[in-house]
C-alpha cells in the first residue's frame, strides 16, 4: 500500500509540471526546423521570407513588384535586414498579427498557388530576430497616398503566441503605398558562395522576370536585378477541394461545419468537379439519400461516402489555381542572366497528385558566357529558389536520373551532369510537398518526379539537336576552309591549261558544302544579284540592297525610301538547286559591300552577309 501511495504522489507531481505550450514557444526552442540553423543561413532565411511576402502581395494587387533589400552591419555579431516593397500595404489592425503571430495568414486555407502556405515565415523571422538581438521588429505600412504611413515596433509574446506593440506612430514616407520591415538579428553575412543573399536574389529574379529587385550589401555595393518583362503572371484563382484528395477525418470535419442543408447541396458546393448528375451518382453508390442533413451523418456513413468518391471518376481539378512562369519568360531570364549560346524551355501540361494540381517547367541554357564545367542546377517551388538540401531534394534526383550522355553532356552514374550548362526546374502547385517547414527541398512524390524527368528529357533532346548541328557546322567550316585554300590554286592552273577565264571558286565551294550562295555583278549603273540554293531543303529568303539616290528594280517585293537612301527588298522561295536573278538600276552608290540576307544562318551562307 505504501508503494502505491508513493506512485500516486509521483504521478500528481508530474501532472503539476504539465502545461500547454504555444507554437511560438515550440519554434523558439526549435528554430532550426524553420531554417535558422546557423548564422549565415539565418540572414538568408529572413530575407527570403520577407521577399516572398512582398512578391505575393504585389502580384495579388496586380502591381509590378519593385523590391528593395538592404543589409547593414551593426557590429561584429549583429546585422540589420531591411526589405521594402511597393505593394498594396497592410491595414493597421492586421499588421500586429501578420508579423507577430505564428500560424496566422490568408493563404493556408486557400487552395491556390502561393509562395507562403503556413503563415509561419515572416513571423518566424521576427521571432528569431527578437530571440538573438532582444530588439523589436519595425514595420512601416501605407495603404493610400491620402494617408500617412503607420510605423509599429513589436515583439512576439511567445507564451501566448500574440503580438505586443511597444511603439506606434504615424510618419511621412517616400512611398505612396507599400510595406517595409526592419529586423536586427545575430548572423554572419557571406558573399562568395552559392548559399548567399546575393545568389538567392539572383535566382529569384530568374523566375520572377516581372520583378525589379535592388540589393545593397553591407559594404555599400548596389546590385540591380532589372525587370525583364512588364507582364504580370496570371493570378491564381482559389478552388474547392477535389473529392479524390479527401481523407476521412477531413471529410467528417467538412460535414460538421458546412452550412448546406442537404447532402446533394453539400457535394455540389463544397467540392470541385461535382454537378447534379455526379452528386446523385455518388450518393447512390454510398447508399445514402440526397436530402439527408450533412451534419447528422455518422462515421460509417462518412466512410461510405468516401468509398463512393474513390469508385467514381471525376474530371481532374481545374488548373486556373496555378500561376506558371511561362516558357518564354524563363527563356528571357536565362538569356539575360547567363548570356548562353543556346536556350530551350518548356512548360508541361498540369497534372494531379493526391488531388493537388501541379505543373512542371524546365529549361536549359548552354555555352556562351557560362564558364563553370559542372552543370549549375536551379531548383524552384512556387517561384521560390531552393538553395539548401540539394542532395535530399526530389528535383535533384530527377535530374540525376536522366541519361545526359545521350544528350551531349558528360555524367557519372547517379550524379549531376558536367558541362557548360544551367538546368532550371520549377514546380508549381497548390500544395508543394516540402520535406520540412523550412521549405528547402521537395519530397519524392512519384507523379512530380516523373513529370520533371519528362520535361528534362524534352530539353535534352533539343540540346542534343543543337550540339549535333553545331558539330556539323564545325566540320562544314573546316571542309570549306580547306576547299578555299585548294580550289583557287586548282582553278588558276586549270584556267592556264585550258586558256579559259578563271572559275568562280566561291560558287564551287558553296555547291560542294551545300550552302546558299549570293553574288552581286555590277555593270555601270546596273546590278544583278544571283542567289543559289545548294542546301538540301527549301528556303524562304529575303534579300536587301541599300542604295544612295534613285533606284529602279524588277520583280522586287518592296522598297523602303528615306530622304537620300533606298532599301530594296526581295522575298524568295527557293527549292534545293534553284537559282534566282534580281536586277536593278541605280543613279548613286550601293552602300552595302555585300547583299544582305535574312533567313539563312551565317554558317550556311557564302558570298552575302546576314543582316536586317
C-alpha positions as CSV (number, residue, x, y, z in Angstrom):
1,X,0.0,0.0,0.0
2,X,2.9,2.3,0.8
3,X,4.4,1.9,-2.7
4,X,1.1,2.5,-4.3
5,X,0.7,5.8,-2.4
6,X,4.3,6.9,-3.4
7,X,3.5,6.2,-7.0
8,X,0.3,8.3,-6.8
9,X,2.3,11.2,-5.3
10,X,4.8,11.0,-8.1
11,X,2.0,10.9,-10.7
12,X,0.5,14.0,-9.1
13,X,3.8,15.8,-9.1
14,X,4.4,15.0,-12.7
15,X,0.8,16.2,-13.6
16,X,1.6,19.6,-11.9
17,X,4.5,20.1,-14.3
18,X,2.5,19.5,-17.5
19,X,1.2,22.6,-19.3
20,X,0.2,23.7,-22.8
21,X,2.9,25.3,-24.9
22,X,2.3,27.8,-27.7
23,X,3.5,27.3,-31.2
24,X,5.8,30.3,-30.7
25,X,7.4,28.7,-27.7
26,X,7.9,25.5,-29.7
27,X,9.7,27.2,-32.5
28,X,11.7,29.4,-30.1
29,X,13.4,26.2,-28.9
30,X,13.4,24.5,-32.3
31,X,14.3,27.4,-34.6
32,X,16.5,25.1,-36.8
33,X,13.3,23.5,-38.1
34,X,12.4,26.8,-39.8
35,X,15.8,27.3,-41.4
36,X,17.6,29.2,-38.6
37,X,20.2,26.5,-38.0
38,X,23.4,28.7,-38.4
39,X,24.2,32.5,-38.5
40,X,24.7,32.8,-42.3
41,X,21.6,30.8,-43.1
42,X,19.6,32.9,-40.7
43,X,20.1,36.1,-42.7
44,X,19.2,34.4,-46.0
45,X,16.0,32.9,-44.4
46,X,14.9,36.3,-43.1
47,X,15.4,37.9,-46.5
48,X,13.7,35.1,-48.3
49,X,10.6,35.2,-46.1
50,X,10.2,39.0,-46.5
51,X,10.8,39.0,-50.2
52,X,8.4,36.1,-50.8
53,X,5.7,38.0,-48.9
54,X,6.4,41.2,-51.0
55,X,6.2,39.3,-54.3
56,X,2.9,37.6,-53.2
57,X,1.4,40.9,-52.1
58,X,2.3,42.8,-55.3
59,X,1.0,40.0,-57.6
60,X,-2.3,39.7,-55.7
61,X,-2.7,43.5,-56.1
62,X,-1.7,43.4,-59.8
63,X,1.3,45.6,-59.2
64,X,4.7,45.1,-60.9
65,X,7.0,44.4,-57.9
66,X,9.7,46.9,-57.0
67,X,11.6,45.4,-54.0
68,X,14.5,47.0,-52.1
69,X,16.7,44.8,-49.9
70,X,19.4,46.2,-47.6
71,X,21.7,44.5,-45.1
72,X,23.7,46.7,-42.7
73,X,26.4,45.5,-40.3
74,X,25.6,46.8,-36.8
75,X,28.7,45.2,-35.1
76,X,30.7,42.0,-35.3
77,X,27.8,39.9,-34.4
78,X,24.6,41.7,-35.5
79,X,23.1,42.8,-38.8
80,X,20.1,44.9,-39.7
81,X,17.9,43.4,-42.5
82,X,15.6,45.8,-44.3
83,X,13.1,44.7,-47.0
84,X,10.7,47.3,-48.7
85,X,8.1,46.9,-51.4
86,X,5.7,48.9,-53.4
87,X,2.8,46.6,-52.8
88,X,-0.7,47.5,-51.6
89,X,0.4,47.8,-47.9
90,X,-1.3,46.2,-44.9
91,X,-4.2,47.8,-42.9
92,X,-3.0,48.8,-39.4
93,X,-5.2,46.3,-37.5
94,X,-3.7,43.4,-39.4
95,X,0.0,44.4,-39.1
96,X,0.5,43.0,-35.5
97,X,-1.0,39.6,-36.3
98,X,0.6,39.3,-39.7
99,X,4.1,39.9,-38.2
100,X,3.7,38.9,-34.6
101,X,1.6,35.7,-34.6
102,X,2.7,32.3,-35.9
103,X,0.3,30.3,-38.0
104,X,-1.7,33.4,-38.9
105,X,-2.3,34.2,-42.6
106,X,-4.7,34.3,-45.5
107,X,-3.3,31.5,-47.7
108,X,-3.3,28.4,-45.5
109,X,-7.0,27.5,-46.2
110,X,-7.0,28.7,-49.8
111,X,-6.4,26.0,-52.5
112,X,-4.4,28.0,-54.9
113,X,-0.7,28.6,-55.7
114,X,1.2,30.9,-53.4
115,X,4.7,31.2,-52.0
116,X,3.5,31.3,-48.5
117,X,1.5,28.3,-47.3
118,X,1.6,28.0,-43.5
119,X,1.5,31.5,-42.0
120,X,4.9,31.0,-40.3
121,X,7.5,32.6,-42.4
122,X,7.8,36.3,-41.6
123,X,6.6,35.9,-38.0
124,X,9.3,33.3,-37.5
125,X,11.9,35.8,-38.8
126,X,10.5,38.3,-36.2
127,X,10.8,35.6,-33.5
128,X,14.4,34.8,-34.5
129,X,15.4,38.5,-34.5
130,X,14.0,39.2,-31.0
131,X,15.5,36.0,-29.7
132,X,19.0,36.8,-30.8
133,X,19.1,40.6,-30.5
134,X,16.4,41.4,-28.0
135,X,15.2,44.2,-30.2
136,X,11.7,44.6,-31.7
137,X,10.7,44.4,-35.3
138,X,10.0,47.7,-37.0
139,X,7.2,47.7,-39.6
140,X,6.1,50.6,-41.8
141,X,3.0,50.3,-43.9
142,X,0.9,52.6,-46.1
143,X,-2.2,51.7,-48.0
144,X,-3.0,55.0,-49.7
145,X,-1.2,58.2,-50.7
146,X,-4.0,60.1,-48.9
147,X,-3.0,58.7,-45.6
148,X,0.2,58.8,-43.5
149,X,2.2,55.7,-43.1
150,X,1.9,53.7,-39.8
151,X,5.1,52.7,-38.0
152,X,4.9,49.9,-35.4
153,X,7.6,48.3,-33.2
154,X,6.5,45.0,-31.8
155,X,7.6,41.8,-30.1
156,X,6.0,38.3,-30.1
157,X,4.8,37.1,-26.7
158,X,6.0,33.5,-27.0
159,X,3.9,32.3,-24.1
160,X,0.7,33.4,-25.8
161,X,1.8,33.5,-29.4
162,X,0.5,37.0,-29.6
163,X,2.0,40.3,-30.7
164,X,2.9,43.1,-28.2
165,X,3.2,46.6,-29.7
166,X,5.8,48.7,-27.9
167,X,5.6,51.8,-30.1
168,X,3.2,53.3,-32.7
169,X,3.5,56.5,-34.7
170,X,2.3,58.0,-37.9
171,X,5.0,59.2,-40.2
172,X,5.7,60.7,-43.7
173,X,7.1,58.1,-46.0
174,X,8.6,58.3,-49.5
175,X,6.3,55.5,-50.9
176,X,2.6,56.2,-51.6
177,X,1.8,52.6,-50.9
178,X,3.9,49.7,-49.6
179,X,5.4,47.8,-46.7
180,X,8.8,47.9,-45.0
181,X,10.2,45.6,-42.4
182,X,13.4,46.1,-40.4
183,X,14.9,43.3,-38.3
184,X,18.1,43.3,-36.2
185,X,19.5,39.8,-35.7
186,X,22.6,37.7,-35.0
187,X,24.1,36.5,-38.2
188,X,27.0,36.0,-40.5
189,X,27.0,37.6,-43.9
190,X,28.7,35.7,-46.7
191,X,29.0,36.7,-50.4
192,X,31.4,34.3,-52.2
193,X,29.4,31.1,-52.2
194,X,26.2,29.6,-53.7
195,X,24.2,29.9,-50.5
196,X,24.1,33.7,-50.1
197,X,21.6,36.5,-50.1
198,X,23.0,37.7,-53.5
199,X,22.6,34.2,-55.0
200,X,19.1,33.9,-53.6
201,X,18.0,37.3,-55.1
202,X,19.7,36.5,-58.4
203,X,17.8,33.2,-58.7
204,X,14.6,34.8,-57.6
205,X,14.9,37.3,-60.4
206,X,15.3,34.5,-62.9
207,X,11.8,33.1,-62.2
208,X,10.2,36.4,-61.5
209,X,11.1,38.3,-64.7
210,X,8.4,40.9,-63.9
211,X,10.1,42.0,-60.7
212,X,12.8,44.6,-60.1
213,X,15.0,43.8,-57.1
214,X,17.6,46.2,-55.7
215,X,20.1,44.9,-53.2
216,X,22.6,46.8,-51.1
217,X,25.3,44.7,-49.4
218,X,26.9,45.6,-46.0
219,X,29.9,47.2,-47.8
220,X,27.5,49.5,-49.8
221,X,27.7,47.6,-53.1
222,X,24.5,48.0,-55.1
223,X,23.1,45.2,-57.3
224,X,20.1,45.7,-59.5
225,X,18.2,42.8,-61.0
226,X,16.3,44.5,-63.7
227,X,12.7,43.8,-64.7
228,X,12.9,41.6,-67.9
229,X,9.1,41.5,-68.6
230,X,6.3,44.1,-67.9
231,X,3.7,41.3,-68.0
232,X,2.4,40.1,-64.6
233,X,1.8,36.3,-64.3
234,X,-1.9,35.3,-64.4
235,X,-3.3,35.5,-60.8
236,X,-4.2,32.0,-59.5
237,X,-7.8,31.5,-58.5
238,X,-9.0,29.7,-55.4
239,X,-10.7,26.3,-56.0
240,X,-12.7,23.9,-53.8
241,X,-11.2,20.6,-52.6
242,X,-11.2,17.7,-55.2
243,X,-13.1,14.6,-53.9
244,X,-10.2,12.3,-54.8
245,X,-7.9,14.0,-52.3
246,X,-10.1,13.9,-49.2
247,X,-9.3,11.8,-46.2
248,X,-11.9,10.5,-43.7
249,X,-11.1,13.0,-40.9
250,X,-11.2,15.9,-43.3
251,X,-14.5,14.8,-44.8
252,X,-16.1,14.4,-41.3
253,X,-14.9,17.9,-40.4
254,X,-16.4,19.3,-43.6
255,X,-19.7,17.6,-42.9
256,X,-19.9,19.1,-39.4
257,X,-19.0,22.6,-40.4
258,X,-20.9,23.0,-43.7
259,X,-23.8,25.5,-43.9
260,X,-25.6,23.5,-46.6
261,X,-29.0,21.9,-45.6
262,X,-28.8,18.6,-47.6
263,X,-26.2,16.1,-48.8
264,X,-26.6,16.9,-52.5
265,X,-26.0,20.6,-51.9
266,X,-23.0,19.8,-49.7
267,X,-21.4,17.8,-52.5
268,X,-22.1,20.5,-55.2
269,X,-21.0,23.5,-53.1
270,X,-18.0,22.1,-51.1
271,X,-16.2,20.2,-53.8
272,X,-14.9,21.0,-57.3
273,X,-16.0,18.9,-60.3
274,X,-19.3,17.8,-58.8
275,X,-22.5,18.7,-60.5
276,X,-26.1,17.4,-60.2
277,X,-25.6,14.1,-62.0
278,X,-22.2,13.3,-60.4
279,X,-23.6,14.2,-56.9
280,X,-26.6,11.8,-57.4
281,X,-24.3,9.1,-58.6
282,X,-22.0,9.4,-55.6
283,X,-25.0,9.4,-53.2
284,X,-26.5,6.3,-54.8
285,X,-23.2,4.4,-54.6
286,X,-22.8,5.4,-50.9
287,X,-26.3,4.1,-50.2
288,X,-27.4,7.5,-48.8
289,X,-30.3,9.9,-49.5
290,X,-29.8,13.3,-51.2
291,X,-32.0,15.2,-48.6
292,X,-30.0,13.9,-45.6
293,X,-28.5,16.5,-43.3
294,X,-24.7,16.5,-43.7
295,X,-24.2,17.4,-40.0
296,X,-26.1,14.3,-38.9
297,X,-24.1,11.7,-40.9
298,X,-22.4,9.1,-38.8
299,X,-18.8,7.9,-39.1
300,X,-20.0,4.8,-41.0
301,X,-22.0,6.9,-43.5
302,X,-19.0,9.2,-44.0
303,X,-16.9,6.1,-44.8
304,X,-19.5,5.0,-47.4
305,X,-19.4,8.5,-48.9
306,X,-15.6,8.4,-49.1
307,X,-15.7,4.9,-50.7
308,X,-18.1,6.3,-53.3
309,X,-15.7,9.1,-54.0
310,X,-12.9,6.5,-54.7
311,X,-15.1,4.4,-57.0
312,X,-16.3,7.5,-59.1
313,X,-14.4,9.0,-61.9
314,X,-14.1,12.8,-61.7
315,X,-12.5,15.3,-64.0
316,X,-9.1,16.4,-62.7
317,X,-9.0,19.7,-60.7
318,X,-9.0,22.9,-62.7
319,X,-5.6,24.5,-63.3
320,X,-6.5,28.2,-63.1
321,X,-5.4,27.9,-59.4
322,X,-1.8,27.7,-60.7
323,X,0.4,30.6,-62.0
324,X,3.3,29.2,-64.1
325,X,6.2,31.4,-65.1
326,X,5.9,30.6,-68.7
327,X,8.4,29.1,-71.1
328,X,9.0,32.4,-72.9
329,X,9.7,34.3,-69.6
330,X,12.1,31.6,-68.4
331,X,14.0,31.8,-71.7
332,X,14.2,35.6,-71.5
333,X,15.5,35.3,-67.9
334,X,18.1,32.6,-68.7
335,X,19.3,34.6,-71.7
336,X,19.5,37.8,-69.6
337,X,21.3,36.4,-66.6
338,X,23.7,33.8,-68.1
339,X,24.2,35.0,-71.8
340,X,24.3,31.5,-73.2
341,X,24.5,30.5,-76.9
342,X,21.5,28.1,-76.6
343,X,18.3,28.2,-74.5
344,X,15.3,25.9,-74.6
345,X,12.4,25.9,-72.1
346,X,9.2,24.0,-71.7
347,X,6.0,24.2,-69.6
348,X,4.3,20.8,-69.2
349,X,0.6,20.3,-69.0
350,X,-0.9,20.3,-65.5
351,X,-1.1,17.0,-63.6
352,X,-2.5,15.9,-60.2
353,X,-1.1,14.3,-57.2
354,X,-3.3,13.5,-54.1
355,X,-5.9,15.8,-55.7
356,X,-3.5,18.7,-55.7
357,X,-2.9,20.3,-59.2
358,X,0.7,20.8,-60.2
359,X,2.8,21.5,-63.3
360,X,6.4,21.4,-64.1
361,X,8.5,23.9,-66.0
362,X,12.1,23.3,-67.1
363,X,14.8,25.0,-69.1
364,X,18.4,24.5,-70.1
365,X,21.0,27.1,-71.1
366,X,24.2,26.0,-72.8
367,X,27.5,27.6,-73.7
368,X,28.1,31.3,-74.3
369,X,29.3,33.0,-71.2
370,X,28.6,30.0,-68.9
371,X,32.1,29.1,-67.7
372,X,31.6,26.5,-65.0
373,X,32.4,22.9,-66.0
374,X,29.9,21.5,-63.5
375,X,26.2,22.0,-64.5
376,X,24.5,24.5,-62.3
377,X,21.1,23.3,-61.1
378,X,18.4,25.9,-60.2
379,X,15.6,24.4,-58.2
380,X,12.3,26.3,-57.6
381,X,9.0,25.6,-55.9
382,X,6.2,28.1,-56.4
383,X,8.8,30.5,-57.7
384,X,10.9,30.2,-54.5
385,X,14.6,29.3,-55.0
386,X,15.7,26.2,-53.1
387,X,19.3,26.9,-52.0
388,X,19.8,24.2,-49.4
389,X,19.4,20.4,-49.2
390,X,20.1,19.9,-52.9
391,X,21.2,16.3,-52.4
392,X,18.0,15.4,-50.5
393,X,15.6,17.0,-53.0
394,X,13.4,15.0,-55.4
395,X,14.1,17.6,-58.1
396,X,17.8,16.8,-57.9
397,X,17.1,13.1,-58.0
398,X,15.0,13.6,-61.1
399,X,17.8,15.5,-62.9
400,X,20.4,12.8,-61.9
401,X,18.1,10.0,-63.2
402,X,18.2,11.4,-66.8
403,X,20.9,9.9,-69.0
404,X,22.6,13.1,-70.0
405,X,25.3,11.4,-72.0
406,X,22.6,10.7,-74.6
407,X,22.1,14.5,-74.9
408,X,25.7,15.6,-75.2
409,X,26.7,16.2,-71.6
410,X,29.2,14.2,-69.5
411,X,27.8,12.4,-66.5
412,X,28.9,9.9,-63.9
413,X,26.2,7.5,-62.8
414,X,23.5,9.0,-60.4
415,X,25.3,12.4,-60.4
416,X,24.6,15.8,-61.9
417,X,26.0,16.1,-65.4
418,X,29.1,18.0,-66.3
419,X,29.3,20.7,-69.0
420,X,28.9,24.4,-69.5
421,X,25.2,24.4,-68.8
422,X,22.5,25.7,-66.4
423,X,19.4,23.5,-65.8
424,X,16.3,25.0,-64.3
425,X,13.4,23.1,-62.7
426,X,10.2,24.7,-61.4
427,X,7.3,23.0,-59.7
428,X,4.1,25.0,-59.2
429,X,1.3,23.5,-57.1
430,X,-1.5,24.4,-54.7
431,X,0.5,22.4,-52.1
432,X,4.2,21.8,-52.5
433,X,5.2,18.7,-50.7
434,X,8.2,20.1,-48.8
435,X,10.4,17.8,-46.7
436,X,10.3,20.2,-43.8
437,X,8.8,23.6,-42.6
438,X,12.0,25.4,-43.8
439,X,10.9,24.8,-47.4
440,X,14.3,23.8,-48.7
441,X,13.6,20.6,-50.6
442,X,10.7,18.8,-52.4
443,X,9.7,15.3,-51.2
444,X,9.8,12.4,-53.6
445,X,6.2,12.3,-54.9
446,X,6.2,9.9,-57.9
447,X,3.9,12.0,-60.1
448,X,6.1,15.1,-59.7
449,X,9.4,13.2,-60.3
450,X,8.0,11.6,-63.5
451,X,6.9,15.0,-64.8
452,X,10.2,16.6,-64.0
453,X,12.0,13.8,-65.8
454,X,9.8,14.1,-68.9
455,X,10.4,17.9,-69.0
456,X,14.1,17.4,-68.8
457,X,14.2,14.8,-71.5
458,X,12.4,17.2,-73.8
459,X,15.1,19.8,-73.0
460,X,17.8,17.2,-73.5
461,X,16.6,16.3,-77.0
462,X,16.6,19.9,-78.1
463,X,20.1,20.4,-76.6
464,X,21.3,17.3,-78.5
465,X,19.9,18.6,-81.8
466,X,21.8,21.9,-81.2
467,X,25.1,20.2,-80.3
468,X,24.9,17.9,-83.3
469,X,24.1,20.7,-85.6
470,X,26.9,22.8,-84.1
471,X,29.4,19.9,-84.7
472,X,28.1,19.5,-88.3
473,X,28.7,23.2,-88.9
474,X,32.2,23.0,-87.4
475,X,33.0,20.1,-89.8
476,X,31.5,22.0,-92.7
477,X,33.6,25.1,-91.8
478,X,36.8,23.1,-91.7
479,X,35.9,21.5,-95.1
480,X,35.0,24.9,-96.5
481,X,38.3,26.4,-95.3
482,X,40.3,23.6,-96.8
483,X,38.5,23.9,-100.1
484,X,39.1,27.7,-100.1
485,X,42.8,27.0,-99.8
486,X,43.0,24.4,-102.5
487,X,40.4,25.4,-105.1
488,X,41.8,28.8,-106.1
489,X,45.2,27.2,-106.9
490,X,43.5,24.4,-108.8
491,X,41.2,26.8,-110.7
492,X,44.1,29.0,-111.6
493,X,46.1,26.1,-113.0
494,X,43.1,24.8,-114.9
495,X,42.4,28.2,-116.5
496,X,46.0,28.4,-117.6
497,X,46.0,24.9,-119.1
498,X,42.6,25.4,-120.8
499,X,43.3,29.0,-121.7
500,X,39.8,29.9,-120.2
501,X,38.8,32.6,-117.8
502,X,39.2,31.7,-114.1
503,X,36.2,29.9,-112.4
504,X,34.3,31.4,-109.5
505,X,35.7,29.2,-106.8
506,X,33.3,30.5,-104.1
507,X,30.4,29.2,-106.1
508,X,32.1,25.8,-106.4
509,X,32.8,25.7,-102.6
510,X,29.2,26.6,-101.8
511,X,27.9,23.8,-104.1
512,X,30.3,21.2,-102.5
513,X,29.5,22.1,-98.9
514,X,25.8,22.8,-99.5
515,X,25.4,26.5,-98.8
516,X,23.3,29.3,-100.0
517,X,25.5,31.3,-102.4
518,X,24.9,35.0,-103.2
519,X,26.9,37.2,-105.5
520,X,26.5,40.7,-107.0
521,X,27.6,41.7,-110.5
522,X,27.7,45.4,-111.3
523,X,27.9,46.9,-114.8
524,X,28.0,50.7,-114.8
525,X,24.7,51.7,-113.1
526,X,23.0,48.3,-113.3
527,X,23.4,45.5,-110.8
528,X,22.5,41.8,-110.8
529,X,22.2,39.7,-107.6
530,X,22.3,35.9,-108.1
531,X,21.0,33.7,-105.4
532,X,21.7,29.9,-105.4
533,X,20.2,27.4,-103.0
534,X,22.7,24.5,-102.8
535,X,21.2,23.2,-99.5
536,X,19.0,20.1,-99.2
537,X,15.9,22.0,-98.1
538,X,13.5,24.6,-99.3
539,X,14.5,28.1,-98.3
540,X,12.5,31.3,-97.6
541,X,15.0,34.0,-98.1
542,X,14.8,37.8,-98.0
543,X,17.5,39.8,-99.9
544,X,18.2,43.5,-99.2
545,X,20.2,46.1,-101.2
546,X,20.9,49.6,-99.8
547,X,21.5,52.4,-102.3
548,X,22.0,56.1,-102.2
549,X,19.9,58.1,-104.8
550,X,17.3,56.9,-107.2
551,X,16.8,53.2,-107.8
552,X,14.6,51.1,-110.2
553,X,14.1,47.4,-109.8
554,X,12.4,44.5,-111.5
555,X,10.2,42.0,-109.6
556,X,11.1,43.3,-106.2
557,X,8.9,42.8,-103.2
558,X,9.1,46.3,-101.7
559,X,11.1,49.5,-101.4
560,X,11.8,51.5,-98.3
561,X,12.8,55.0,-99.2
562,X,14.3,57.7,-96.9
563,X,15.5,61.2,-97.7
564,X,18.6,60.1,-99.6
565,X,18.7,56.3,-99.3
566,X,16.6,53.5,-100.5
567,X,16.4,49.8,-99.4
568,X,15.2,47.2,-102.0
569,X,13.6,44.0,-100.7
570,X,13.1,40.7,-102.4
571,X,11.3,37.7,-100.9
572,X,12.3,34.4,-102.4
573,X,11.1,30.8,-102.1
574,X,13.9,28.6,-103.4
575,X,13.8,24.8,-103.7
576,X,17.1,22.8,-103.5
577,X,19.1,23.6,-106.6
578,X,17.1,26.7,-107.6
579,X,18.7,30.0,-108.6
580,X,17.1,33.5,-108.8
581,X,18.3,36.6,-110.5
582,X,17.5,40.0,-109.0
583,X,18.2,43.1,-111.2
584,X,18.0,46.8,-110.5
585,X,19.5,50.1,-111.7
586,X,20.8,53.0,-109.6
587,X,22.0,56.5,-110.0
588,X,24.0,56.9,-106.9
589,X,26.0,54.4,-104.9
590,X,25.5,50.9,-103.4
591,X,26.0,51.2,-99.7
592,X,26.3,47.6,-98.5
593,X,29.5,45.8,-99.5
594,X,27.7,42.5,-100.0
595,X,24.0,41.7,-100.4
596,X,22.2,41.4,-97.0
597,X,20.4,38.1,-96.5
598,X,17.7,37.2,-93.9
599,X,16.5,33.6,-93.4
600,X,19.9,31.8,-93.6
601,X,22.3,31.1,-90.8
602,X,25.7,32.7,-91.1
603,X,27.4,29.3,-91.3
604,X,25.2,28.3,-94.2
605,X,25.8,31.5,-96.3
606,X,28.5,32.2,-98.8
607,X,29.1,35.5,-100.6
608,X,26.5,37.6,-98.7
609,X,26.1,38.9,-95.2
610,X,23.4,38.1,-92.7
611,X,21.7,41.3,-91.9
612,X,18.5,43.2,-91.1
